[in-house]
Amino acid sequence: MGTTHKLIIGNCMEMPEIPDKSIHLVVTSPPYFNAPFDYKGLFASYEQYLGVLRNVSKELFRVMADGRIVVLNIDDMLINGTKYPIVADATKLFQEAGFNYRDRLIWKKPDGYLRISRRSGVLLQNPYPMYFYPDNLLESVIIFQKGKFDYRSISQEIREKSKVNIKEFSDKKWYTTLWEMNNVMPGSPLEKNIAAFPTELPYRAINLFAYVGETVLDPFAGSGTTMKIAKQLGRNSIGIEIKKSLASIIKKKTGFDGQETLNGEENKFEVILRKKGWIE
């Protein structure tokens, strides 16, 4: 089954190219709020950051089909000694936009991902009460739903084509609220200077929440991980990315760098460059 993929270069606070109720699943990870390692100073204030999430949540509610799911990888941030409750604030914003709060999963990174850092190492230098600051091996994966899903709306043929691999579901413990997944390693050529989530995250989400032939959206496309996995799993995709220079990375990552037909299937890729609203 051929698939279609559309990359929109522009700001995702507006999505005029996407019709109402046309998206079946969203898998995305907004930028970390002014993280010193990759987005330092991107937002002038925390209020501006929340304003972006507010506008995006409203647009997502418009484009989502009834009953469908948003998977949001997001987490709190400690910036210059201040901890920002991003998970709680984002949850409230999505609820205000009209979504139901369905679940919260925890993504656990490998134990060896962090060793004692300057943050947790404060206690080693000052082994007294009140000097403890933990290193974070966890991120949140928040799941929202627009209304209720009509299970009878999917044909038996599509249901069978989209069947979840129960062995994989069981062996990798998808059934728990703790998902242990390896993070993208530093220096990965297609994720340089990009805080990309692991392919395992959209792989699980798409298998669990989207049927074959449906459309998956990532409004913060980054290097195109969600689009890549959607294509592999026989789903269509739309990505929105504000940084124009990432278009070539996304085309390469999704396998469309110079070709439209892969393995005999008519998989098509289109890039839409808006007149404004993007950065180099």
C-alpha positions in Angstrom: 0.0 0.0 0.0 1.5 3.3 -1.1 1.6 6.2 1.4 1.8 10.0 1.1 3.9 12.3 3.2 3.8 16.1 3.4 6.3 18.4 5.0 5.2 21.9 5.8 8.0 24.5 6.5 6.4 27.0 8.8 5.1 27.8 12.2 2.7 25.1 13.6 0.6 27.6 15.7 -1.5 27.7 12.5 -2.2 24.7 10.2 -4.3 26.1 7.3 -3.1 23.3 5.0 -4.8 20.7 7.2 -8.6 20.3 7.0 -10.8 19.9 10.0 -11.0 16.4 11.5 -8.5 14.9 9.0 -5.8 13.7 11.4 -6.0 10.3 13.1 -3.0 10.5 15.4 -0.5 13.0 16.6 3.0 12.0 17.9 5.2 14.9 18.8 7.7 16.4 21.2 7.7 20.2 21.5 11.0 22.0 22.0 12.3 21.9 25.5 11.8 25.2 27.2 15.1 27.1 26.9 17.2 24.0 27.6 20.8 25.1 27.9 22.0 22.2 25.8 20.0 22.9 22.6 17.3 25.6 23.0 18.9 28.2 25.2 17.2 31.5 24.9 14.7 30.3 22.2 11.8 31.8 24.1 11.8 35.2 25.7 9.7 34.0 28.6 7.9 31.0 30.0 4.6 32.7 29.2 5.6 32.9 25.5 6.4 29.2 25.6 3.0 28.3 27.1 1.4 30.6 24.5 2.9 28.4 21.7 1.5 25.3 23.4 -1.9 26.9 23.8 -2.2 27.8 20.1 -0.9 24.5 19.0 -3.3 22.6 21.2 -6.3 24.5 19.8 -5.2 23.8 16.2 -4.7 20.2 17.0 -8.2 19.9 18.4 -9.5 21.3 15.2 -7.6 19.0 12.8 -8.1 15.8 14.9 -10.8 13.4 13.9 -13.3 12.5 16.6 -12.1 10.0 19.1 -8.5 10.2 18.1 -5.3 10.5 20.1 -2.4 13.0 20.7 0.8 11.6 22.1 2.9 14.4 23.7 6.5 13.8 24.8 7.3 16.6 27.2 8.9 17.2 30.5 9.6 19.8 33.2 12.7 21.9 32.9 15.2 23.3 35.4 16.6 26.6 34.1 18.9 28.8 36.1 17.7 27.3 39.4 14.0 27.5 38.6 11.9 24.4 37.9 9.1 24.9 35.4 6.0 22.6 35.8 5.7 22.1 32.0 3.9 18.7 32.2 1.1 20.1 34.5 0.8 23.3 32.5 0.7 21.5 29.1 -2.0 19.1 30.4 -4.1 22.0 31.5 -3.8 23.7 28.2 -4.8 20.6 26.2 -7.8 20.1 28.5 -8.8 23.8 28.0 -8.6 23.2 24.2 -11.2 20.4 24.5 -9.1 17.2 24.8 -9.7 14.5 27.4 -6.8 13.5 29.6 -6.4 9.8 28.9 -3.1 8.6 30.4 0.5 9.4 31.4 3.4 7.2 30.5 6.9 7.5 31.7 9.8 7.1 29.3 12.8 5.7 31.2 16.2 6.2 29.7 19.0 3.6 30.3 20.7 3.8 33.7 24.0 4.5 32.1 22.7 7.5 30.2 23.6 9.8 33.1 26.4 9.5 35.7 26.9 11.9 38.5 26.7 15.4 37.0 27.2 18.9 38.4 23.6 18.8 39.5 23.6 15.6 41.6 27.3 16.1 42.4 26.5 19.1 44.6 25.8 16.7 47.4 29.2 15.1 47.0 30.8 18.5 47.5 28.4 19.4 50.3 27.2 16.1 52.0 24.5 17.8 54.1 20.7 18.1 54.0 19.2 20.6 51.5 22.0 20.0 48.9 20.2 17.3 46.9 19.3 17.8 43.3 18.5 14.6 41.4 19.6 13.8 37.8 16.6 13.0 35.5 16.4 9.7 33.7 12.7 10.1 32.9 10.5 12.0 30.5 6.7 12.1 30.4 4.5 10.9 27.5 1.0 12.4 27.9 -1.9 10.9 26.0 -5.0 13.0 25.2 -8.1 12.0 23.3 -10.7 14.1 21.4 -14.1 12.7 22.5 -14.9 9.0 22.1 -13.8 6.7 19.4 -16.3 4.7 17.3 -14.7 1.3 17.0 -17.3 0.2 14.4 -16.1 2.9 12.0 -13.1 0.7 11.0 -13.7 -2.1 8.5 -12.7 -5.6 9.4 -10.1 -5.7 6.6 -8.3 -2.6 7.9 -8.5 -4.0 11.5 -6.8 -7.1 10.4 -4.1 -5.2 8.5 -3.4 -3.1 11.5 -3.3 -5.9 14.1 -0.9 -5.3 17.0 1.9 -7.8 17.4 1.0 -9.3 20.7 4.4 -11.0 21.3 6.1 -7.6 20.9 3.5 -5.9 23.0 4.1 -8.5 25.8 7.9 -8.9 25.5 8.7 -5.2 25.5 6.1 -4.5 28.2 4.1 -1.9 26.2 1.2 -2.7 28.6 2.9 -0.8 31.5 3.0 2.9 32.2 6.9 2.7 32.3 8.4 2.5 28.8 12.1 1.7 28.9 13.6 3.1 25.6 17.1 4.0 24.5 17.6 7.7 23.8 19.1 9.0 20.6 22.9 8.9 21.1 24.8 12.2 20.9 26.6 12.7 17.6 24.0 10.8 15.5 24.4 12.3 12.0 20.8 13.0 11.3 20.0 14.4 14.7 22.9 16.8 15.2 21.8 19.7 17.3 18.2 18.2 17.4 16.6 16.9 20.6 15.1 13.9 18.8 13.1 11.2 20.5 13.8 7.5 19.8 12.2 5.7 16.9 10.7 3.3 19.4 8.3 6.0 20.7 6.4 6.7 17.5 6.7 3.0 16.6 4.7 2.0 19.6 2.3 4.9 19.4 1.5 4.4 15.7 1.0 0.6 16.2 -1.3 1.2 19.2 -3.4 4.2 18.0 -3.5 4.4 14.2 -4.8 2.1 11.5 -3.1 1.3 8.2 -3.7 4.0 5.7 -4.5 6.7 8.3 -2.7 10.0 8.7 -0.2 10.8 11.5 0.8 14.4 12.3 3.9 15.7 14.0 3.6 19.5 14.3 7.2 19.7 15.7 8.8 17.5 13.0 12.4 18.0 13.9 14.5 15.4 12.0 11.4 13.6 10.9 11.3 10.5 13.2 7.5 10.3 13.3 7.2 10.6 9.5 9.8 7.9 9.0 8.1 5.4 11.2 4.6 6.3 9.8 5.9 5.4 6.3 7.5 2.2 7.6 4.2 1.1 9.1 2.0 2.0 6.1 0.5 5.2 7.5 0.5 8.6 5.8 2.2 11.5 7.6 2.3 15.3 7.8 5.1 17.1 9.5 5.4 20.8 10.3 8.9 22.2 10.9 9.8 25.8 11.4 13.5 25.3 10.5 13.9 25.2 6.7 17.4 23.7 6.9 15.9 20.5 8.3 14.0 19.7 5.2 16.9 17.9 3.6 17.5 15.9 6.8 13.8 14.9 6.9 13.8 13.8 3.2 16.9 11.7 3.8 15.7 10.2 7.0 12.3 9.2 5.5 14.1 7.8 2.4 12.9 10.4 -0.1 16.2 12.1 -0.9 15.8 12.2 -4.7 13.3 9.4 -5.1 9.5 8.9 -4.9 9.1 5.2 -5.6 10.5 2.8 -3.1 10.4 -1.0 -3.2 7.8 -0.8 -6.0 5.4 1.2 -3.9 4.2 4.7 -4.8 5.2 6.5 -1.6 5.0 10.2 -2.3 6.7 13.1 -0.5 5.8 16.8 -0.9 7.4 19.9 0.6 5.3 23.0 1.2 7.3 26.2 1.9 5.1 28.9 3.3 5.8 32.5 2.3 6.6 33.4 5.9 6.8 32.0 9.4 9.9 29.9 9.1 13.6 30.3 9.9 16.7 29.2 8.1 
